[in-house]
Amino acid sequence: MDLFTHRLRLHADPSRVVVRPFHIAWGGKGGAPNRTERLVGEVLEMSGEEAREQLESVLKDFEARHWQTRRVFMTRYDEIEDLLGLDGRDIGDEKRQLIGAYFCHEYSYAAAALMNPSAVPHFDQTGMPEGSMRILMSLRSVGEGHISSVAFREGIITEGNELKLAPEPPFATATDVVGEGEEMPEGPVTVWRHRDSTLSGTVIFPITQAQSKGLEDLRIVHFQHEDGSYEWIGTYTAYNGSVIQSELMRTRDFRAFDLVPMSGSAARNKGMGLFPRKVGGQYMMIGRQDGENLFLIKSDSIDHWDEGEKILAPLYPWELVQIGNCGPPIELDEGWLLLTHGVGAMRKYSIGAALLDKDDPSKVLGRTREPILAAKDQDREGYVPNVVYSCGAIKHGDTLFLPYGIADSSVGFAFVKIKELLAAMV
């Protein structure tokens, strides 16, 4: 089997920063003003000239590094005003912007790692020449405190196995949630991409308590509903530092994103991959419920998942420790193509594949005896060595486009002919 790996690599980049709310402890002791009240009071006591000088100093350091910095500061001030019950009519713009600046901080969202991509057809295919497809990738970006967020990258793939990525804008922006305040809300929540921000410059950060330490490994799929309409739905792991749960990201326009917790016993596990349509009148997922094997899970509700049926267990040496999915199943004429990952000796991760029956995905029609992609040479070194991992590939004509994470540190890209992949199965 001939697998072509593209020369392009994406790496962690500490220069990619966004402005985030800086949350200061709310409670005071013994009736004394809390830190937030004290800090706001200090700014209000400044003379107009002193406040102007302090704001100019902040803007000198940060205005060129961020998009619409003054507006961000004013938005943050409005949140603080609501919390404290201030009357901003008597507070000038400069003091309000300075107050907002004290409650913001700069966050490097991809300083530690960029990894574990998934890919889907882009929602806008206008102007694409025959044989080319505009794509959309989600990426797991890891920053300060090892907190994971979701970043996006747009691009084009051609029938000649060329990959062209859209340039990243100079400024990245975080999605907004109305009424975030000083406390993380409970889910579900809806976050919004800024109206002037490109998708390649948008980052979705943890919003709820359950997500507070990370949104991990989004597996996104272009889902077709029974009425013929489409929606982009992704499954990801929400992590709060001690407990994980599976959640859904749902969007029809990549402007508003619903982040929805899943219920049921299967939702306590990582790595769930949603089929791109109902099969036999039911929603279906591939997941790993016991940390070792792969299960087919069925449900009448897209956000409730209970126990499933084991369909794949470790078999070959490269996957004897455990197996899992590498993204949502991909529909072919021959059946459902499922990319898998296996863990072998020395905790080496490799990527393989299996073919499931189209009408009854619990039936395994074949699986690769050898991995189609394994960590080797330059792909072995990184934050977690000897790992290749994907959260989703795309069928493009007779070729599979496979973006993959390398050593939990960077992202690479590969192309493989689907007929050759199927022929390698036993």
Secondary structure, 3 states (H helix, E strand, C coil): CCEEECCCCEECCCCCEEEEECCCCCCCCCCCCCHHHHHHHHHHHCCHHHHHHHHHHHHHHHHHHCCCHHHHHHHHHHHHHHHHCCCHHHCCHHHHHHHHHHCEEEEECCCCEEEEEEEEECCCCCCCCCCCEEEEEEEEEECHHHCEEEEEEEEEECCCCCEEECCCCCCCEECECCCCCCCCCCCCEEEECCCCCCHHHEEECCCCHHHCCEEEEEEEEEEECCCCCEEEEEEEEEECCCCEEEEEEEECCCCEEEEEECECHHHHCCCCEECCCCECCEEEEEECCCCCCEEEEEECCCCECCCCEEEECCCCHHHCCEEEECCCCEECCCCEEEEEEEECHHHCEEEEEEEECCCCCCCEEEEECCCCEECCHHHCCCCCCCCEECCCCEEECCEEEEEEEECCCEEEEEEEEHHHHHHCEC
